[in-house]
Amino acid sequence: MRPIPMNSHARSPAKKHRLAACLLMLSAPVLAVAQEQPAATSPETVTLPATPLPYSRFASPEARAQFERMLAETREGKGPDPADVADQRRFYQRYNDDRLAEAERRYPAKVEATHIGGVPVHVVDPQGGAQGDNARRVLINLHGGAFMWGSGSGALVEAVPIAAVAGIRVVTVDYRLAPEHPYPAAVDDVEAVYRELLKQYRADNIGIYGCSAGGMLTAQATARILTKGLPGPGAAGNFCGTGLLFGGDSATLGQLAVGVPPLQSDGGASLPYLRTAQADDPVAYPGQSPELLAKFPPTLFLAGGRDFAVSALSTMQRRLLAAGVEADLVLFDGLWHAFFVYPDLPESQEAYEVIARFFDRHLGRQPR
C-alpha cells in the first residue's frame, strides 16, 4: 500500500510538509499533524509494496465524492500554515462556520451562549426542548481542534446534530486553548462545568463526549472526575480520540489511506497542550491505568476506518473490556478522521443515530 499520489512534479520540503498536513486538517480538527518520517530499519518493519488503494466500496457515493474533493484540495496545497497557530485558527474558523451552516440547515436547534461554573459554553436544545426521560439528562460536548482551535462553531457542529437527533440538551464547553493554556487547563474547565451541572442533574444522567482532541479530553475529564471522588458520568463517547497517545498500525496505514505521510512517532505528546503532561499521569493518559479504567462508565468508540486514531481507540476499548467496563466500537469503512462534521453524509447521519441510541441506552440506567 502507498499513499494516493499527490502530484508527480517535485516540491520543496516546506510545500511537501504543508501538503502532508492538509488533508487531515481539511477533513476535521486534528490532534496531530502529519509529517515525513525517516525509513524504519528495525527487523520487524515491513516494507509495503507500491500498490494503488481503491476507495472503499462500502462507503456511500456522497462519502466518495467528499473524499475526492479533499484529495484535490490536498494536491492543490490548500490549507493553513502548520507552523502558524494564528493562521490555523483563522482557517478553521471559516471551515467550522461552513460546516455549522450545513448542520443548521438539516438540524434546527436552539443555541444560547452563556457561562457554567465560570466557563464559557453554548447550551444547545432540540426544537421544542428535551422531552420525557431526556428532560432529566444532559450531554457535555468537548470539541476537537488539536487543543488549539475549535471553540464556537467548531463545538456547535458536533453538538447541534446530536441535540436534534437525540432530543437532548447538549452543553458545549469552550475550554481554554493551547499554547496559551497548556494541560491541565482544559481538564480544569470541564471539571468546573461538570461540578455545576451536578447541582441540577444526577451524575448518571450526565454524558460526556468529544471528537479528536475532544475525545482525548473526554477521557481525561472522566479520569479527573473519578480521581477527585466525584460521582462519575453515566456514559461517555470517545470519537476519533481517546485516553491514549496515537500510534499502532493506523498511525501509518490510516494516514497512507488518506494520501498523507504517517504521523509523528510521539503520537501527539509534543502538542503544545500536552507538553506539560507527565507520561505517567493517569489523568493525562488514563488508558495506562487499569485500576482507573475499571471505574469508567460505558463508553462508545467511533471513527472512520481510515482514521489514524483507530489503533488507539481499539486498544482503549480492549482495555476497558478487560477492566469489566462495557465498551462499543463502531467503524465506518473508507471514512476519515472526524468525518461526521460533514452532516450531509449518510455515514454522518448514521453516526448521529448510533450516538443517540448509545446515550439513551445508558444515561440514568446505572445504580444510583
KEPAFI-470665 format. One record per residue (C-alpha): residue number from 1; x, y, z. Coordinates in Angstrom, 3 decimals, decimal comma. Example, Ala and Ser with C-alpha at 12.3 -4.5 7.8 and 13.67 -1.06 7.14 Angstrom:
1_12,300_-4,500_7,800
2_13,670_-1,060_7,140
//
This chain:
1_0,000_0,000_0,000
2_1,201_3,529_-0,701
3_-0,286_6,991_-0,366
4_-2,623_8,024_-3,147
5_-0,326_10,040_-5,450
6_-0,201_13,772_-4,810
7_1,452_15,319_-7,870
8_4,236_13,876_-9,923
9_6,346_17,052_-10,041
10_8,889_17,790_-7,308
11_8,085_20,047_-4,360
12_10,129_21,957_-1,831
13_10,334_20,427_1,690
14_8,124_23,204_3,105
15_5,496_22,634_0,409
16_5,560_18,888_0,991
17_5,115_19,466_4,735
18_2,050_21,658_4,180
19_0,514_19,170_1,777
20_1,174_16,296_4,164
21_-0,838_18,050_6,860
22_-3,548_19,408_4,609
23_-5,942_16,508_4,123
24_-6,138_15,768_7,822
25_-6,745_19,416_8,586
26_-9,382_19,791_5,896
27_-11,198_16,654_6,935
28_-11,684_17,868_10,521
29_-9,900_19,354_13,539
30_-6,926_17,121_14,255
31_-4,861_16,139_17,262
32_-1,552_15,666_15,454
33_-0,025_16,950_12,237
34_1,316_14,523_9,649
35_4,996_14,791_8,878
36_7,509_12,979_6,727
37_9,113_10,080_8,583
38_12,526_8,521_8,042
39_12,539_4,968_6,770
40_12,450_2,489_9,632
41_15,211_-0,109_9,816
42_14,079_-2,308_12,725
43_13,917_-6,037_11,901
44_10,144_-6,286_12,413
45_9,398_-3,485_9,960
46_7,550_-4,500_6,795
47_8,188_-2,590_3,583
48_4,882_-2,053_1,833
49_4,790_-2,572_-1,937
50_3,724_0,275_-4,211
51_0,081_-0,708_-4,599
52_-2,853_1,524_-5,581
53_-5,519_1,717_-2,866
54_-9,060_1,844_-4,277
55_-11,704_3,687_-2,327
56_-13,976_1,503_-0,203
57_-16,973_0,019_-1,971
58_-18,771_0,012_1,397
59_-18,752_3,815_1,634
60_-21,579_5,932_0,267
61_-21,378_7,806_-3,054
62_-21,539_11,015_-1,047
63_-18,513_9,971_1,025
64_-16,625_9,043_-2,132
65_-17,334_12,450_-3,659
66_-16,234_14,265_-0,497
67_-13,063_12,178_-0,306
68_-12,240_13,110_-3,906
69_-12,738_16,797_-3,103
70_-10,417_16,599_-0,116
71_-7,732_14,832_-2,143
72_-7,982_17,543_-4,798
73_-7,581_20,263_-2,159
74_-4,562_18,464_-0,746
75_-2,932_18,223_-4,156
76_-3,541_21,925_-4,701
77_-1,794_22,755_-1,427
78_-4,815_24,377_0,197
79_-4,834_24,660_3,959
80_-3,279_26,650_6,802
81_0,387_27,024_7,641
82_1,077_24,191_10,150
83_3,686_26,372_11,881
84_1,362_29,357_12,399
85_-1,326_28,925_15,081
86_-2,995_32,223_14,173
87_-3,318_31,131_10,546
88_-4,673_27,750_11,627
89_-7,267_29,411_13,840
90_-8,426_31,689_11,008
91_-8,605_28,761_8,615
92_-10,576_26,532_10,959
93_-12,917_29,307_11,976
94_-14,021_29,585_8,348
95_-14,048_25,824_7,940
96_-16,177_25,263_11,053
97_-18,510_28,131_10,186
98_-19,216_26,408_6,862
99_-19,827_23,023_8,497
100_-22,119_24,601_11,106
101_-24,205_26,286_8,407
102_-24,672_22,858_6,810
103_-25,653_21,328_10,157
104_-28,162_24,050_10,972
105_-29,886_23,654_7,603
106_-30,523_19,990_8,318
107_-30,830_20,010_12,125
108_-32,648_23,002_13,639
109_-31,848_23,666_17,279
110_-31,888_26,455_19,842
111_-28,435_27,752_20,835
112_-27,627_30,013_23,774
113_-24,179_31,348_24,731
114_-23,667_31,550_28,490
115_-21,291_30,546_31,304
116_-21,447_27,499_33,571
117_-19,080_27,303_36,518
118_-17,360_30,402_35,186
119_-16,545_28,672_31,872
120_-17,946_29,895_28,522
121_-20,349_27,373_26,988
122_-23,107_27,081_24,416
123_-26,300_25,359_25,522
124_-27,946_23,574_22,604
125_-31,539_22,368_22,864
126_-33,625_20,475_20,311
127_-36,544_22,362_18,822
128_-39,350_22,184_21,374
129_-36,942_21,240_24,151
130_-35,985_17,857_25,563
131_-38,949_15,619_26,368
132_-39,599_12,581_28,575
133_-36,515_10,977_30,104
134_-34,304_13,407_28,198
135_-35,676_16,343_30,173
136_-33,624_14,990_33,094
137_-30,495_14,309_31,033
138_-27,677_16,393_29,594
139_-24,652_15,785_27,382
140_-21,347_17,628_27,668
141_-19,569_18,089_24,335
142_-15,807_18,703_24,121
143_-14,748_19,928_20,698
144_-11,779_18,904_18,591
145_-9,043_21,101_17,154
146_-5,639_19,939_18,448
147_-6,473_21,716_21,741
148_-5,649_24,935_19,839
149_-8,849_25,858_17,973
150_-12,471_24,728_17,528
151_-14,368_26,907_20,003
152_-17,727_28,304_18,941
153_-18,790_26,869_15,589
154_-16,281_24,010_15,864
155_-18,041_22,847_19,024
156_-21,535_23,536_17,724
157_-21,066_21,435_14,596
158_-20,534_18,465_16,951
159_-23,441_19,447_19,221
160_-26,311_20,659_17,023
161_-26,898_17,362_15,150
162_-26,668_15,307_18,362
163_-29,090_17,583_20,222
164_-31,568_17,364_17,342
165_-31,300_13,631_16,676
166_-31,117_12,537_20,325
167_-33,675_15,098_21,501
168_-31,438_16,068_24,400
169_-29,718_19,181_25,757
170_-26,035_19,434_24,849
171_-23,640_21,779_26,641
172_-20,560_22,540_24,540
173_-17,558_23,668_26,563
174_-15,335_26,377_25,083
175_-12,383_25,294_27,188
176_-9,165_27,303_27,293
177_-6,846_26,626_24,390
178_-3,143_25,935_23,981
179_-0,470_27,129_23,545
180_-1,659_29,914_25,841
181_-3,185_27,431_28,287
182_-1,436_24,022_28,420
183_-2,525_20,906_30,301
184_-4,435_20,682_32,609
185_-6,309_23,932_31,820
186_-8,920_22,246_29,615
187_-9,483_19,477_32,172
188_-9,957_22,118_34,875
189_-12,612_23,837_32,761
190_-14,549_20,630_32,134
191_-14,433_19,759_35,817
192_-15,863_23,181_36,693
193_-18,757_22,707_34,262
194_-19,393_19,165_35,480
195_-19,478_20,227_39,119
196_-22,034_22,911_38,333
197_-24,212_20,531_36,307
198_-24,208_18,097_39,234
199_-26,302_20,678_41,091
200_-29,067_20,218_38,504
201_-28,619_16,674_37,141
202_-27,909_13,278_38,648
203_-24,449_12,096_37,645
204_-25,797_9,019_35,877
205_-27,933_11,334_33,724
206_-24,861_13,213_32,504
207_-22,971_12,020_29,426
208_-19,659_13,316_28,077
209_-18,433_13,012_24,515
210_-15,860_14,595_22,232
211_-14,137_14,323_18,874
212_-10,386_14,136_18,175
213_-8,725_16,319_20,845
214_-12,169_16,380_22,445
215_-12,171_12,581_22,550
216_-8,900_12,621_24,460
217_-10,236_15,385_26,711
218_-13,359_13,301_27,375
219_-11,171_10,501_28,738
220_-9,043_12,968_30,716
221_-12,077_14,707_32,211
222_-13,637_11,384_33,166
223_-10,395_10,381_34,859
224_-10,210_13,708_36,722
225_-13,816_13,380_37,906
226_-13,176_9,887_39,226
227_-9,846_10,718_40,890
228_-11,495_13,660_42,669
229_-14,083_11,299_44,163
230_-16,997_12,872_42,300
231_-19,806_10,626_41,057
232_-18,902_9,563_37,541
233_-20,926_10,294_34,412
234_-23,464_7,771_33,166
235_-21,782_7,236_29,787
236_-19,003_8,600_27,594
237_-18,184_8,873_23,896
238_-14,620_8,854_22,552
239_-14,794_9,761_18,878
240_-11,542_9,786_16,874
241_-9,522_10,331_20,048
242_-9,170_8,683_23,459
243_-7,094_8,402_26,616
244_-4,016_7,100_24,824
245_-1,486_8,738_22,540
246_-1,886_7,826_18,901
247_0,187_5,006_17,467
248_-0,037_1,467_16,160
249_-0,868_0,404_12,627
250_-3,418_3,143_11,970
251_-0,905_5,915_12,628
252_0,790_4,722_9,442
253_-1,860_2,866_7,458
254_-4,663_5,290_8,238
255_-2,509_8,170_7,054
256_-1,410_6,459_3,861
257_-5,041_5,608_3,143
258_-5,942_9,290_3,008
259_-2,935_10,246_0,919
260_-0,578_11,728_3,525
261_2,588_10,524_5,312
262_2,480_8,815_8,739
263_2,055_10,691_11,995
264_4,873_11,850_14,182
265_6,273_8,995_16,193
266_5,445_10,678_19,532
267_1,714_10,167_18,964
268_0,865_13,763_19,829
269_2,856_14,136_23,059
270_4,690_17,156_21,608
271_1,490_19,110_21,014
272_1,561_22,451_22,848
273_-1,233_21,339_25,170
274_0,320_18,005_26,149
275_3,923_19,149_26,577
276_3,230_19,876_30,248
277_1,664_16,439_30,868
278_3,792_13,768_32,528
279_3,896_10,396_30,804
280_2,802_8,591_33,992
281_-0,080_10,979_34,788
282_-3,259_8,822_34,881
283_-5,462_11,850_34,200
284_-3,480_12,890_31,125
285_-3,308_9,302_29,816
286_-5,957_7,236_31,627
287_-5,637_4,362_29,178
288_-2,472_3,351_31,029
289_-4,205_2,764_34,389
290_-6,238_-0,481_34,660
291_-7,395_0,471_38,154
292_-8,795_3,779_36,934
293_-10,325_2,273_33,787
294_-12,307_-0,159_35,953
295_-14,244_2,857_37,278
296_-15,067_4,266_33,831
297_-18,661_4,425_32,582
298_-19,928_2,580_29,487
299_-18,059_4,095_26,560
300_-18,716_4,348_22,823
301_-15,724_4,486_20,475
302_-16,477_5,685_16,947
303_-14,280_6,562_13,973
304_-13,732_6,171_10,256
305_-11,839_3,136_9,026
306_-9,119_5,391_7,551
307_-8,711_7,353_10,764
308_-5,206_7,467_12,271
309_-6,885_7,085_15,697
310_-8,304_3,587_15,105
311_-5,424_1,709_16,766
312_-5,633_3,870_19,893
313_-9,429_3,553_20,008
314_-9,465_-0,215_19,597
315_-6,712_-0,633_22,195
316_-8,569_1,578_24,678
317_-11,752_-0,414_24,047
318_-9,967_-3,697_24,771
319_-8,505_-2,291_27,971
320_-11,938_-1,168_29,145
321_-13,398_-4,573_28,316
322_-10,560_-6,227_30,271
323_-11,447_-3,960_33,203
324_-15,062_-5,141_33,079
325_-16,473_-1,966_31,507
326_-18,995_-2,051_28,661
327_-17,340_-0,578_25,564
328_-18,614_-0,445_21,982
329_-16,519_0,228_18,874
330_-18,131_1,375_15,611
331_-16,039_1,949_12,469
332_-17,172_3,365_9,126
333_-15,123_1,851_6,322
334_-13,454_4,317_3,984
335_-14,230_7,334_6,159
336_-11,567_9,654_7,540
337_-10,720_11,400_10,806
338_-13,765_13,191_12,307
339_-15,815_12,578_9,164
340_-19,130_13,296_10,905
341_-18,578_17,061_10,915
342_-19,990_16,764_7,381
343_-23,693_16,491_8,292
344_-24,915_15,710_4,786
345_-23,004_12,423_4,550
346_-25,178_9,322_5,085
347_-22,434_7,947_7,341
348_-22,576_11,076_9,491
349_-26,323_10,755_9,870
350_-25,905_7,105_10,817
351_-23,232_8,083_13,347
352_-25,597_10,588_14,993
353_-28,179_7,837_15,372
354_-25,603_5,453_16,855
355_-24,531_8,108_19,362
356_-28,110_8,992_20,267
357_-29,081_5,354_20,878
358_-25,970_4,708_22,957
359_-26,621_7,560_25,369
360_-30,330_6,779_25,536
361_-29,478_3,182_26,459
362_-27,119_4,163_29,279
363_-27,994_7,508_30,820
364_-29,947_7,060_34,032
365_-29,638_3,277_33,817
366_-26,794_2,792_36,304
367_-27,406_2,151_40,026
368_-27,535_5,394_41,992
//
